Amino acid sequence: DAIGPEPPASPGDGLGQFDRLPPDAQLLLFSPLCDDAILDVVRTIRSSGAAVTVVSPDPTTTAYPAGAIAHLERSLRIDALHNAGVSVVDWAWDRPLEDVLRRTR
């Protein structure tokens, strides 16, 4: 499971500050989801008992082959987060954030 309930195995990951969150905390995490490292961050936050919503501005393009691959990889990360019960707000750069957030209510 890419986003299981267990925190990452590496004790030197610098994510220990999430242990101090109150269990009813709700965090907004802004990330373009361009690599898998963010999945460990979300896993760590969730293991602390806090809820997390990812707001993800989309920097990818499908105009070029490399961009299309990056777009697909990002989509797979969003799917993994959704499958783990994490809310993701997928934010296209050409839309005002306020409109995107209003649409996701």
Backbone bond lengths (Angstrom), bond angles and torsions (degrees), N, CA, C in turn:
res aa  C-N    CA-C-N  psi(-1)  N-CA   C-N-CA  omega(-1)  CA-C   N-CA-C  phi
1 D - - - 1.451 - - 1.523 109.05 -
2 A 1.307 117.37 120.25 1.460 121.73 -177.23 1.519 112.24 -64.55
3 I 1.310 117.97 -30.86 1.459 121.72 -177.64 1.523 109.26 -127.44
4 G 1.294 116.79 57.34 1.451 120.34 179.68 1.516 111.84 -74.86
5 P 1.309 117.42 178.88 1.462 120.99 -176.90 1.526 113.96 -78.20
6 E 1.313 118.20 -9.30 1.461 120.62 -177.77 1.526 111.09 -87.80
7 P 1.348 117.18 141.23 1.460 119.60 176.57 1.521 110.47 -71.45
8 P 1.329 117.78 164.61 1.462 120.33 177.67 1.519 110.90 -59.53
9 A 1.314 116.45 153.36 1.460 121.74 -175.90 1.521 113.09 -73.17
10 S 1.304 118.56 -24.15 1.457 121.73 -174.27 1.524 111.68 -75.76
11 P 1.355 117.70 115.82 1.459 119.42 179.43 1.523 112.30 -72.33
12 G 1.313 118.64 -17.60 1.455 121.76 -178.77 1.511 112.96 -95.09
13 D 1.314 117.23 25.08 1.457 120.02 -175.27 1.524 113.47 -80.31
14 G 1.336 118.34 -7.84 1.454 121.19 178.47 1.513 114.23 74.52
15 L 1.318 117.79 14.18 1.455 120.66 -176.60 1.523 112.77 -104.01
16 G 1.317 117.74 11.73 1.459 121.57 -177.31 1.515 114.27 -64.08
17 Q 1.331 117.70 -19.78 1.462 119.79 -179.42 1.521 112.07 -62.51
18 F 1.306 118.09 -20.75 1.459 120.13 179.86 1.522 111.92 -71.95
19 D 1.324 117.64 -16.85 1.463 120.94 176.86 1.525 111.70 -64.72
20 R 1.316 117.28 -21.57 1.465 121.27 -176.84 1.523 113.14 -90.38
21 L 1.305 117.64 0.43 1.462 120.28 179.93 1.520 110.69 -72.71
22 P 1.327 116.79 143.21 1.461 117.79 172.89 1.530 109.04 -65.45
23 P 1.319 117.75 147.08 1.464 120.28 -175.40 1.526 113.91 -62.36
24 D 1.326 117.72 -20.14 1.461 119.63 179.88 1.535 112.12 -98.40
25 A 1.334 116.63 15.14 1.464 120.70 -179.45 1.527 110.71 -67.36
26 Q 1.312 115.08 146.34 1.468 122.13 174.36 1.522 106.42 -121.53
27 L 1.322 116.44 116.58 1.455 120.79 -178.18 1.516 110.96 -107.43
28 L 1.323 114.86 141.34 1.457 121.59 169.90 1.516 106.58 -103.77
29 L 1.299 115.90 123.28 1.460 121.78 -179.14 1.521 107.80 -113.58
30 F 1.322 116.58 118.30 1.460 121.22 178.33 1.518 108.66 -95.91
31 S 1.329 116.41 121.69 1.455 121.54 -179.48 1.523 109.45 -157.03
32 P 1.337 117.40 140.57 1.462 119.15 174.82 1.532 112.67 -76.55
33 L 1.333 117.24 -5.37 1.471 122.87 179.30 1.526 111.64 57.15
34 C 1.328 115.32 45.07 1.466 120.58 -177.69 1.522 113.81 -87.32
35 D 1.331 117.53 -9.88 1.462 119.19 175.85 1.524 109.36 -149.02
36 D 1.318 115.27 170.65 1.464 120.43 -175.00 1.525 114.02 -76.54
37 A 1.330 118.37 -12.43 1.468 120.50 -177.82 1.523 111.54 -58.25
38 I 1.297 117.58 -33.78 1.461 120.70 -178.31 1.528 111.23 -64.99
39 L 1.319 117.23 -25.92 1.463 119.91 178.04 1.527 110.35 -63.70
40 D 1.344 117.22 -36.99 1.468 120.54 176.01 1.525 111.08 -66.09
41 V 1.315 116.33 -38.24 1.468 119.88 178.64 1.528 109.71 -62.53
42 V 1.318 116.67 -46.79 1.464 120.29 179.56 1.524 110.35 -62.84
43 R 1.313 117.23 -41.78 1.472 120.95 178.33 1.528 110.18 -60.05
44 T 1.325 117.00 -42.67 1.463 121.00 -179.84 1.524 111.01 -64.90
45 I 1.314 116.88 -44.39 1.464 120.20 179.08 1.521 110.17 -60.93
46 R 1.315 116.37 -46.05 1.465 119.85 -178.60 1.518 111.66 -65.55
47 S 1.340 117.85 -33.39 1.466 119.92 -179.85 1.525 111.33 -68.33
48 S 1.336 117.03 -20.50 1.467 120.23 177.11 1.526 111.27 -79.17
49 G 1.325 116.71 -8.39 1.457 121.31 -179.55 1.515 113.23 97.53
50 A 1.318 117.01 -8.34 1.458 120.54 -178.85 1.526 110.64 -80.40
51 A 1.310 115.21 148.82 1.464 120.66 174.29 1.525 108.01 -86.09
52 V 1.307 116.27 147.89 1.459 120.36 -179.95 1.523 109.36 -134.25
53 T 1.309 114.66 138.33 1.458 122.26 171.34 1.517 106.49 -119.47
54 V 1.315 116.44 129.63 1.457 121.31 179.51 1.526 108.63 -97.92
55 V 1.327 115.64 124.39 1.460 121.85 172.33 1.522 105.11 -104.04
56 S 1.327 115.50 116.58 1.454 119.61 -169.80 1.523 112.63 -121.83
57 P 1.350 116.09 101.80 1.459 118.37 172.66 1.527 109.02 -67.86
58 D 1.311 116.53 136.00 1.464 121.16 -175.22 1.527 111.04 -94.82
59 P 1.344 117.77 105.00 1.461 120.60 179.30 1.529 113.28 -89.66
60 T 1.319 117.31 1.58 1.462 119.82 -172.93 1.521 111.77 -84.91
61 T 1.313 114.03 161.37 1.455 121.96 176.13 1.521 108.21 -139.16
62 T 1.286 115.87 153.18 1.467 119.13 176.81 1.526 110.79 -107.05
63 A 1.330 116.49 13.64 1.465 120.71 -177.44 1.529 112.76 -71.01
64 Y 1.316 117.04 -21.84 1.464 121.70 -178.24 1.521 108.68 -131.23
65 P 1.329 117.97 155.02 1.474 119.73 -178.46 1.529 113.43 -55.84
66 A 1.322 117.91 -44.28 1.471 119.67 -179.53 1.525 110.71 -64.28
67 G 1.316 116.87 -37.83 1.459 120.74 177.77 1.512 112.09 -66.60
68 A 1.330 115.73 -37.05 1.467 119.82 178.20 1.526 110.67 -64.94
69 I 1.324 116.56 -37.95 1.470 120.36 177.59 1.529 109.89 -66.65
70 A 1.330 116.79 -44.45 1.467 120.49 178.35 1.531 110.32 -61.23
71 H 1.315 116.57 -39.34 1.471 121.27 178.59 1.535 110.58 -63.18
72 L 1.321 116.31 -43.93 1.465 120.84 178.52 1.528 110.95 -64.00
73 E 1.322 117.61 -45.34 1.463 120.78 179.84 1.529 111.01 -61.43
74 R 1.318 116.48 -41.34 1.459 120.58 177.92 1.532 110.39 -63.68
75 S 1.322 116.62 -41.76 1.469 120.71 177.81 1.526 111.35 -60.86
76 L 1.324 116.64 -38.32 1.469 120.39 177.67 1.524 111.17 -65.97
77 R 1.330 117.07 -36.77 1.471 119.79 176.65 1.525 110.60 -65.97
78 I 1.316 116.42 -41.46 1.470 119.96 177.40 1.523 109.85 -61.80
79 D 1.325 117.18 -43.53 1.470 120.73 177.71 1.527 111.16 -60.28
80 A 1.335 117.11 -42.91 1.469 120.55 179.52 1.527 110.57 -61.96
81 L 1.320 116.74 -41.29 1.465 120.21 178.13 1.524 110.81 -65.28
82 H 1.324 116.79 -46.52 1.472 120.07 178.02 1.528 111.00 -58.99
83 N 1.327 116.58 -44.30 1.471 120.66 -179.17 1.523 112.10 -63.42
84 A 1.325 116.54 -24.96 1.464 120.65 178.22 1.527 111.63 -89.77
85 G 1.323 116.93 3.11 1.455 120.32 178.39 1.517 114.51 85.86
86 V 1.325 116.92 15.25 1.461 121.27 179.40 1.526 108.52 -91.62
87 S 1.317 116.22 131.85 1.461 120.34 176.02 1.520 109.38 -76.07
88 V 1.322 115.64 133.02 1.463 121.22 178.24 1.521 108.25 -127.61
89 V 1.316 115.38 127.71 1.460 121.57 173.60 1.525 105.61 -101.41
90 D 1.325 116.45 109.24 1.460 122.54 -179.06 1.524 107.98 -87.62
91 W 1.323 115.85 111.20 1.460 122.03 -169.76 1.520 110.54 -108.58
92 A 1.323 116.68 109.52 1.465 121.43 174.36 1.530 108.47 -74.99
93 W 1.317 116.27 136.37 1.468 121.54 -175.69 1.521 113.11 -58.64
94 D 1.312 117.89 -27.39 1.461 119.84 -175.98 1.528 113.07 -85.85
95 R 1.320 117.09 5.56 1.468 121.66 178.85 1.519 109.33 -115.22
96 P 1.316 118.16 136.80 1.466 119.61 175.26 1.532 110.37 -63.28
97 L 1.319 116.08 139.31 1.465 120.48 -178.66 1.528 110.94 -56.69
98 E 1.295 117.05 -39.38 1.464 120.34 179.95 1.533 111.15 -56.69
99 D 1.328 117.08 -42.75 1.466 120.82 179.38 1.528 111.18 -65.51
100 V 1.318 116.11 -41.24 1.464 120.55 -178.98 1.525 110.21 -65.21
101 L 1.320 116.91 -43.80 1.465 120.21 179.61 1.521 111.22 -66.29
102 R 1.293 117.02 -38.67 1.469 120.64 178.73 1.531 110.16 -63.00
103 R 1.315 116.94 -38.88 1.462 122.16 -178.66 1.529 112.17 -68.41
104 T 1.326 118.11 -26.17 1.466 120.82 -175.67 1.520 113.22 -89.08
105 R 1.289 119.20 -2.04 1.472 120.78 -179.47 1.486 112.03 -66.99
